[in-house]
């Protein structure tokens, strides 16, 4: 039986490009139970934090580690097999999904095929997820011909079919109309209810208020505040968070 993947720990993590520090140092622990939302103004480092967590980027210094013994650090590199093992237990969906030039169904099945799942089993799993995401009626349409909201649902379906323990979502409702945004929110709620840990960035405060159990607030690449969502929205402790919730510009 595999070791629990979470918690995920950031230990003095920084990310630099040249001589510019874009994120950190960050000390952070993400637990299994609550739905976590990462907030902050543009340029705060929200997407960088997700990419470091998912393993798409390596920290310039410090250590990102999972309870399941995988790690990524500036001084100690995990083996390729360790990284692959961790990658199969988590997934990430970007704000602008890149879809294959195939049908919606083929996009959902692709990741399963890469993992060596049999044709019969991946067809059954894909159909189940297509139905649960409301995409079954359009499963045989070209993925890139779908609406923006449908494409985002498809990207989430493609990640969900892999049965990740953790799902990272980077601005999943960005640029979507209210109806499409609500559809995505309901879908993500159902994924969380099924037992997948959700870590999501968003700039939509309404979504964050409804969805989050746990809030991480970043400002200028630093962890400005971390708290229960009710406490955060009722009485944020940092001046930056207070200004952000008030709609004031933050530079």
N, C-alpha and C positions, 0 to 999 in steps of 0.2 A: 504494500500500500504506500502511495507516495506521501511525502511530507507536505504539510500545509504550505501553500505558497506565500501567504501573508502572515505577518505584517511585512510591508515594504519600508525600508529604512534609508533615509538620506543622512549621511554623516559628513558634515562639513563639505558639502558638495558645491563646487563652483564650475561654471562653464565660461570659458574665455575665447574670444576670437582676436588674435593678435594681442595687443596690450589692453584690450577693452574687456572688462568683466561684464557679461550679460546676465549672469545669474549667480547668486550666492555671495557668501557661503550660506548654505541651507542645511539646517538640521530639522528632520521631519520624519514622522512615523505614520504610515497609513495602515489602518487596521482593516479587518475583514468585514465587519458587520455593517457600518453605516454607508449610506450613499454620499459620496464626497464630491463637492463642487468647488472648483478653483476659480476664484474671482480676482479681478484687478483691471486697471485701465490698460489700453493698448500699450504694448511694449513692456509690460510688467514681468514677462517671462513665463506666462502660463503654458504656452505651447512647448517651450523649451523644457519645462519641468516634465510634461507628459512624455516627450521624446527621450529624455534621460531615464524616466521610469520604465519605459517600454524597451529600452536598449537600443534605440535607433541612433542615439548619440552617446558618446563616452564622456564622463566628466573630466575637466581639466585637472581637478584635484578633488580629493575626498572619495567617498565610497557610496555606491548605491547597492543595496543588498536585499535579497528576499530571504524569508525564513527557510525556504527550500534549498538553502546553501548556495544558490547562484549569486554572483556579484559582479559588479563592474566598478573598477576604481582606476585612479590615475597611476597607482603604483603596482597593482596586482590585476592581471587579466585572467578572466575565466577561460576555460578551454572551449573550443568550438562546440563540442558536444554538450557542455553545460549550457551554453547560450542557446543552442537549438532546443534543448529540453525545456528551458524556461519559456522560450518563444512559443512553444506549442501549448502552453498553459495560460496564455494571455493573448489579447488581440487589441488592435487600435483602429479607430475610424477617424479619418481626417475631415476637416470642414468642407473640402472639395474632393470628393472621392474620385479615384482613378479607376475606371471600369474597363474591363476587357471588351474588345470588339466582338462580343458574342451575345447570346440571349441572356436574359435575367437568370434563367435556370442554370445555364452553363457557368455564369459568374459565381453562383452559390456553390456549385459542385466543384469548382476548380481547386479550391484549397483542400478539399477532401481527397481529390485525386492526387495532389502533390504529396499528401501524407500516406498514400498507399491504401486508402479505403477502397474496398471492392466496389465495382460498378453498381451492383444491386443495393448495397447498403448506402452508398452516397446518394443514389437516386431517392431512396426512401427518406433519408435525413433531410435532403434538400427540399423535397415536397412538403415535409412537415413544417420546416421553417418558412417556406414560401406561404403556406397557409396561415401560420401564426403571425406573419408580418403583413398579411393582406395582399401579397403579391402574386398569389396563385393564378388569378385570372389573366395576368399579363406576363406570366413566366416565360412565354415563348416569344416575346417581343425583344427587339434589339435593346440592350441595356442603355446605350447612349442616345436612344430615341425617347427615353422616358422623361417625365418631368423632373424638375430639380428635387421635389419632395420624394418622388418615387425612387430616384437614384440614391438619395440618402438612405431611404429605407432598405434599398437593395444592398448598399454598403454595410449597413448594420446587420442585415440578414446573412451576408457573406461571412461576417465575423462571428455571429452567433452560432452558425451551423458547426463551427469548430469546437463548440462547448467550452469556451474559455472560463477560467476561474475569475479572471479580472478582465474587464473591458474598459479601455481608455477611449474617451470620446472628446474630440477637439472641436468645440463650437458646432455641435451637430445640427443646430437649427439656424445657423448663420444664413442670411439672405433668403430665408423661406418665408412664405406668407403665413398669416396666423393659423389657418387651417392645417397646412402642412406641418407647421411647428408643433401644433397640438398632437398631430398624429405621431410624430417622432417622440414626443414626450411620453405619450401613452405606451408606445412600443418599448421605450427604455425602462419605464416603470415595470412592465411585464417581465422584462429580462432580469431586472433586479429582484422581483418577487420570486423568480424561478431559482434564485440562489447565486447569481453572478454579481461580483463586486463591481460597482460602477464608480469610475473616477472621471469626472467631466469638467471641461472648461466651458464657460458661457459668459456672454456679456449681457444676457437678458435677465434682469433682476426678478421679473415675474416668474420665470422658469426656475431660477435658483431658489426663490422663496417656497415654491410649491414642492420642489423635488429634493432639495438638499437635507440631509441629516447633519452633515458636518461641512463646515466652510473653511477653506484655506484662502487667505487674502494675500496676494502678492503686490508689492509696489517697488518699482525700480529694481527688480531682480532679487528682492529680499522678502523673506516671510514677515509680513507686517502684523498678521493676526491669524489665530487659529482657534475656532470655538464651535460649539454646538450651534446649529443654524438659528434656532429660536433666540438664543442669546445674541448672536451676531446681528440679526436684523432688528432686534429690539433695542440693543444698546452696544453698538460697536465700541471697542476700547481704544483703537488707534485713531488719530486725527485723520489719517489718510482714508481709512475705511468710512469714517463719518462723512468726509467730503464726498467720497465715491457714492455712497447711498443717497446723499443729498443732491446728486447730479452735478456737483461742482467739477470744473476742469482740474485735472491733476497733471502737473508737468514734472 
